[in-house]
Amino acid sequence: MSTRTAVVTGASSGIGEATARELAKQGYHVYVGARRVDRLRELADEIGGTALELDVTSDESVRVFTDAIETANVLVNNAGGAKGLATVAEADLDDWRWMWETNVLGTLRMTKALLPKLIASGDGLIVTITSVAAFHAYDNGSGYTSAKHAQAVLHRTLRGELLGQPVRLTEIAPGAVETEFSLVRFDGDTDRAAAVYQGIDPLVAQDIAEIVAFAASRPPHVNLDQIIVKPRDQADPGRFARRA
């Protein structure tokens, strides 16, 4: 029997890196993709996977990456992120373009490219990491929340379009997860990034990775459509119980 394969985008750190490790524990050969190839190679060596450079905002990069993958059972659309906290009136269009290219079109490119192989596997699974921002709008977050809403609707639309095909679809929408997310959002400002998680016990990458692995371990007739997961200290994107 051939080895089952999984593909994880944004795998050089955070949720993607942790997810690759968890899927490897289940026996998957994991293809890890990201722009930071040095980190990917270390991870691939550790888990017995394959590291391939990937920029989900580039048609050519996605083509080269997916052409190198012969078969696929699981696709984890994890690459994404936020930039800034500007109001609509002060929106930075370059930040918006980056968020839409990475979260929305990146997910589209990867899903479209690998869908024939996922169907051909006879038991495919697409996991898309969205966010609680795919369910809420909040002040100063319109660029990210609109991108995450669009990414989520893209994924949810596939549930109907693929009905009858041997592909399951799971959306995982995390709340506050302490990774490099806030560092990216605030252009490397460590103080601002740390303040996001101050006074709460946030989720960590491993929490999400274990949920992805659980979804992947379900039998073919079980589809976990949507999973919203937040820290106990969080009610919605802007509402936390913070300790002094």
Secondary structure, 3 states (H helix, E strand, C coil): CCCCEEEEECCCCHHHHHHHHHHHHCCCEEEEEECCHHHHHHHHHHHCCEEEECCCCCHHHHHHHHHCCCCCCEEEECCCCCCCCCCCCCCCHHHHHHHHHHHHHHHHHHHHHHHHHHHHCCCEEEEEECCHHHCCCCCCCHHHHHHHHHHHHHHHHHHHHCCCCCEEEEEEEECCECCCHHHHHCCCCHHHHHHHCCCCCCECHHHHHHHHHHHHHCCCCCCCCEEEECCCCEEECCEECCCC
